[in-house]
Amino acid sequence: MARVFHNYFKLAVNDLAAQLAVPVKSLSGYLLTKRCAAVTDFLNKAVVESLDIGKDDNVLELGYGRGNALKYCLERIQNGNGMVFGIERSSYMEEVTRKRFILEIAETSKLRLDHGIDLCNLPYPTDFISHVFHVDLFYYLHQDKMMNFCSEVLRVLKPKGRVVCGMQFERLRRLSDWGILTDSQWNPMRYMYCLESSGFTDVKTQLFQIDYRRDSRRGEYQLITARKPDVDEVI
């Protein structure tokens, strides 16, 4: 009986890990993505606020999930000439988010959603995006792909543009304890090393306290930030 339970638990953990990486249309995919969207909503808000988006900026989210952060970005560019872009590896999440923003997509030119399995080949012009951001995401990129991924993000960013990644170590440690992630997957140093090696500058991690006045939970979150050098900084 214990062996049966162990095998069942292992299968459940493997399913959760797969659904976190690339959700598929299923009951577990629905429940998990709804839960993740709720749990990380404060982090999406914090990341978007940190970008200081101007109304004429082009913004790109990598791995938009159910689209919470896209909504916060749209609010900041709706009165200007800016545009929000999102690319997602999960066709299920793309379907869900397209339905959520069906009016914005049909009636404005402010939002473009793309589906792309390979984030090392982004469908955007060089020096085109003002801000790139994501919450989590890099944990599911193999190390042999990480450098190409960072180089591609650098390519699409405008000079002086920034990439920001939102993380919450406390939540990630719990996922590691449950066997859903390994510590090495979400180690920020492996991402920061690749950012710096691919040509980014000002690569750093910053620690913030959750604003209890706007969110009932307590704790901390982390932002990894990096900047594309200006033209005259490149040797």
N, C-alpha and C positions, 0 to 999 in steps of 0.2 A: 504493500500500500504506500509506504514511504517513497519507494522508487517511482511509482506512478505519479504521486504528487510532485516529486522533484522534476520529472520529465514535463509535466503539465506547466509547472512554474517556469521552467526554462523556455518552453515554447511561448508562453505569455510574455516573458521579458523580451525575447527575440522579436515578437510581433510589435511590441511597444517601441523598441529601438528602430525597427524598420519604418514604422509609422511616423516617428519623429523626424527621421531623415527625409523620407519622401512619402507623405500620406497618400493612401489610396482610398477610393470610394468604398466604404464599409462602415459597419456600426462602430467598430473600434476607431476607425479613422475619423468619423464624425465626432464621437465623444472626446477623443484625445485632442483634436484641433480646437474644439470649442473650449475645452479646459485650458489649453495652452494660450489661446487668444485672451482669455480672461486674466490668467495669471501674469502674463507679460505685458498687459496693456499699459501699465504705469511705465514700464521700461521703454515701450514704443514712444510714449509721450515725451519721456526724458531725452531720448535720442533725437527726436525731431526738434525739440526745443534747443538742443545744443548746436544744431546746424545753423541757426540764425538765417533761415531761408528768406530770401528777398522775393518780391512778387514776380520778378522777371527771371528767376533762376530755373534751371532744369535740374530735377532731383530724381535720383534712381534708388529704388529699394531692391536689394537682392534677397529673394525668398520672402515674398510678401504675405504668405499664409492666407488668413481670412481678411486681410486688407485694413486692419485698424490704423496702421501707420500711414497708409496711403490717404486715408480720410484726413488725418491731421496735416499732411503735406498740402492737400488740395485746398484746405482752408487758408493757407498762407500764400497761394499763388493765384487765387481765383480772380483777383482784381488787376492782374498784370498779364504779361506775355509769357510767363513761365509755364512749364509743363512737368507733370509727374509721370515717371516711368517705373515699371515694375517687371521683374523677371522671376519666374518661379519654376522649379523643377517638377513639381507635382501637378499633373493635369487635373486632378481632383480639386486642388486649391485654386487653380486657374478658373475652372468652371464655377466654383462657389463665388469667387471674387468678381467675375464678370457679371454674374446675376446681381450681386450686391450693388455694383456701380453701373448698371445697365443704362440709366438715364444720363449719367455723366459721360459715358463713352459715346452714346448716341447723339447727344445734344451739344457737346462741347468738344474742343480739341485739347483739353487739359490733361487727359489721362490715356496712357497707352500701356496695355498689359501684354507681356510676352511669355511664352512657354519655352524654356530651354533646359535641356538635360545637362549640357556641358557649359558651365559658367566660365570656362576658359576661352570661350568664343562669344563675346557679348555683341548683340546686333545693333550697336550704336557707333556713330562716327567718333573719330579721334578728337580729343580736346572739346568735347560737346557737353559734358555733364558738370554742373556746378557742385553738387554734393552727392556722394554715394554713402549709403548706410545699410546696416543689417542688424538684426537682433539674433544672437547665436549664429547659426549657419556654418561657420568655418569648422565646427567640430566634426562635420560629416564629410569634409574634404580630405582625401588621402594626401599624405605628405608629399608624394611625388607629383601631385597636381597643384599644391599650394603656391609654389613660386609662379607658375603660369597664370594662376588665378589672380595673384597680386599684380602681376605685370599687365594683365588685361584691364584691371580696375584702374591702374595708373594711366593706361592708354586713353580710356574714355573720359577721364577727368580733365577739366580745364586746368591750366597752370594756376597754382595756388588753391585749387580745389581740395576738399578734405574727404576722407573716408572715416566713418565712425561706426564702431561695433558696440552694441550694448550687451552686457553680461550681468548675471547675478550669481556669484560664486556659491552662495548658500544653497540655492536651488540646484545648481550643477553638482554639488557634493552629494546631495540626496539622490540624484539620478545615478551617480557613481556607486553609492552605497547599495542601490537596488540592482546594480549590474546592467543598467540601460546604457550608460556611457562609461568610458574609462577615463581616469584622471589625465592621461596623456592627450586624449582627444580635445579636451577643453583647456589645456594648458595655454595661457595667453602668450607665453614666450615663443612658442613655435610659430604663431601667427605674426607676432611683432618682428621676429627675425626675418621672415619672408617679406614683410612689408618694407623693412629697411634695405634688405638685399636687392629688392626689385627697383629701388630708386626713390622711395618715399623718404621724407624728412620729418623731423619733429614727431617721431613715433613714441607714444607714451600711453600709460594706463593711468586713469584718474579714478579716485574713489569718492563716491557721493552717498549722502544719507537720503533715504526716502523721505519725502516731504509729508509728514504725518498730517499736516493741515489739509492736504488734498487727497490723501490716501490713508486708509485706516491701518494698514500694515506697518510694521517696523522693520528696520534693517538697512542694508547697504546695497548699492549696485555699482558696477564698474563700467567705464567707457574706455575703449581702445581708440585712439585717434592718430591720424597720420595725414600729412599734407604733401601734395604734389608740388615739386619745386617750380618757382617761376622760371620763365625762359632764361633770364640773365643769371640764374643760380646754377644752371646746368653747365657743367664743364665739358 
